[in-house]
Amino acid sequence: MKQEWKITKKIHYSDPVNEDFNDVGLKRPAIPSGYKYSKFGFSRFIGNCLYYLLAKPILSIGCFFNGVRIKNRKQLKILRKQKTGVFLYGNHVAIMDVFKLQTFAIHRKTNIIGFTDTLSLGPIVRYLVKCFGYFPLPLENDFANYRNLENALALSIKRKENVIIFPEAHIWPYYTKIRDFKNGSFHYPAKLNAPIMPFVTVWRKVWYRKRPCQTIIFGELVYPKQEFSIHENRDYLHSECLKQMKNIANSVNQYEYIEYIYDPNGGK
């Protein structure tokens, strides 16, 4: 359901899985050999200081003044009581999605898996995003760094740190539906026997600004089944997550600021 306000823009798409409508033009370089995802000792202390004392308060203030709201907070209380970290899966509708989750909605340290765009930026930015828990994805054939990533995820879950994944992969600004996504990223919680929690960012109209504001709605925890294999749990978690996300998105009266129109030719 959508509120009937004036649509300001129309976007034609042909591939809901691979098209990206928020490409900022950054390169996605390969990860250096032996890339260290996790921090230890003094490096971890400095990273946590920057995360909790710099990023979290500044970005939380920004979220507050940008009208970000949280719904279904009881699920966040359940999340905080978990004895291990949790994988959070959500729709990707704005470039700052991850920071709203990390700094405004969730109090426990939360990492993010994403593309290697940030590695193409300067050394200071690369250092900061690493401190803020950014885990870049290796290339498909980079098996050594994939092992490093999986080891870092296992350590994060053991440390009770959460991990955010956007299974849609690409940003569709102000999109009000849930796009189908692949099951590959659900291999991590299936292998680590960790629970997942879906969340959905929806859009609402406000009187004081032209663009809509975000409301982040959290779903229910889903636990891997002990009797399932890793592959079976991967498919099970994927199915349950997708179902919850679609149900949440369809249950809210959203404001359609941009209309997305399917066109096999992509509007060409």
N, C-alpha and C positions, 0 to 999 in steps of 0.2 A: 504494500500500500504506500502511496506517495501523496504528500500534500500538493495541492494544485497551485503552484506559484509559477511565475514566469521563468521559463527555461532560458538561460543566457547563452548556451552554447550546445552544439550538436557534434558528436564524434561518431564517425562511421568506422566500424571494425570488421575484420574478416576472420581473425584468429584469436579467440578469447584466451588461449593458453600462452601464446608467445609474444603478443603485441604489448608494447610498453608505451604509455602516453605521458610519461614524465621523464624522458631521457634527458639527463643533464649534460650529456656529451663527454663524460669522463671515460677514460680507458679502463679496461679490466685486465690488468697485467697478471701474469702467472705469479704464484706465491713463491718467494725464495725458498731454496732447498733448506730443509731443517727448520722451518718457521716455528717459533715458540709461541703457542697460544696461551698457555697458562703462566701466571706470575707466582713467584715464591719469595719469601723473606722480605727484604726491604723494598723490592720492586712492587710486591703485592701491597705493602703498607702504603706506599706513595700512590698507587693506583686507587686504592680504596679511599684515601683522603680526597683525591681529585673527584672521585665518583660521588661520595656522600657530602662533601663540604663545598664543592664547586658546582658540578653539573646538576645534582639533584635539587638544591634550593633554587638555583637560577631558572632552570627549565620548569620547575613546578610553578613558580610565579608566572612564567609565560603562559603555561597551560591554563591557569586560573583566569588570567585576564583575556584569554582567547576563548573563554566559555566552554572549556572541556568539562564534561560531566561523567560521573561513574554511576553505573546502574548494576543492581544485583550484588551489592557489596558483601552480602553474606557469603558469597563464594570466595571472596578475597580473604575473609576470616578463616575459611576452611583451608585455603591455600597457605596461609601463614602457619598453620598447625602441622603441615606436612613434615615428616621426618627426613625426607630427601627433597631434592630439587624437583621441579615440575617443568615439562615442556608446554609452552603456551603457543597456540596456533590461531592466527587471525587474518582478516582480510586486509589487503594493502591498498589504501585509498589516499594516502598523503605521504609526502617525503619525510615528515617528522613523526610518523606513526610510532616508531620504535621508542623515541625519547618520551613520548606521552606515557607509554607503558612503563618504561624503566624508572622514570623520575616522579611521575604524578600518581599513578595508579597502584604500583607495587612497591612495597617498602624494602623487601629483601633484595639483595644483589641479583641483578638479572642481566644475562648475556644475550647476544643476538647473533644469529647466523645469517650472512648475506654475501652478496657479490664482492669482488675485490676492488671496487671503484675507489675506496679510500686509500688503497695502496699507491694510487697514482698521484696523491696529493703530497704536500710538503712533509718533512720529517716531524714537525711539531704536531700537525693534524693527525698524522699516522700514530704518533705516540698517545695522543689524547683519546682517540677512538678505541685504541687497544686498551687503555686504562678503563674506558667505559664499557668494556666487555664485548667488543666487536670481534667475531670469529669469521674471517673470510673463507669462502668456499674454494677449495683447490680445483684445478682442472680435472676432468674426468679420468685422465690417465696418470695423475699424480698420486700414486698409491701411498707413498711415504707420508706426504702431508695429510692424506685422508686418515691414516693411522694416528697421526699427531692430533688431528681434529677430534677423532673419536676418543682418544685418551683424555683430551682436554674436557670434552663433554662429560665423560665418566667422572672426572675429578670435580667438575662443577656440580653435578648432581649429588655427589658425595658430600660436598661442602654446603649443601642446601641452597645452592644458587639456582635460579630458574633460567630457562633458555627460551627465547622468543624465536619463532619461525613463521615466516609469511609464505605458506605453501603455494599461493598464487604467483609468487616470485616477482611479478611485474606490477608497477603502480598504475592504477586507473583512478585518477583524481575524482572525488565526489561520486564514485559509483555506488549504487544503492543495492546491488544484488551480490550474490556469492558466485564466483566463477568456479567451475569444476577444476580440481587440481589433482596432480599425480600423488601416488602413495609413497614415493621414494623417501621423503623426509621423515616418515613415520618409522623408518628402520631404526633410528636412534633410540626413541623410547622403548621400542620393542626389544632391542638388543640389551638395553640397560635396565629393563623391567621397571621403567619409571612411568608415573601417571601423566596424562595430558589434560589441559584445560583449554577449551575453545573460547575465543572472545570475538566480538564483532563491533566494528566502529560504524555507527549509523549517523545520519545527518538530520538536523532539526533547524527550522527557521527561527530566527530571532529578530526582534524589532529594531535593534540598534546597529545592525550591520547588513550589508548586501549579501555577503556570502554566509552559508549556513555554518553552524557550529557542530562539533562532534560530541556524541555520547558513546562511551565505551561500555558495552554490555558483556558481562562474563557468563559463560555457561557452566556446566557441571563437570566435575572431575571424571575422567574415564581411566580405569586401571587396566593394564594388560591382564589377560586371562592366563592363569598359571598352567592350564592344561594345553594351551596353544603353543605352537612353535613360533620362532621369531617371524617367519614369513606370514603365518596366520595372524599373529598379533599386529603386524604391520598393516595388513588389510583390514583387520577389525578396527583398529584405532583410526585409520583413515576414514572408514565408513561412518563411524560414530561421530567423528569430528565434523565431517562434511554435513551430516544430517543436522546436528545441533546448530551449526552456523547458518544453514539455510532457514531453519525454523526461527531463529532469532531475528534474522534480517527480514523475514516475511511477516513477523508479528508486530513490527513497528511501523508507524505512519511516518515515512521519511520524506524529506524535501529533495526533489530531483533538480539539482542546480545545473547539472550537465546531462543531456540526454544521449545515451549510447544506442546507436542503431546498427543492427547487424547488416552487413553488406558484403557479399562474397568477393567483391572487387575492392573493398576497403574504401569506398567513396571515390575511387579513381575513375 
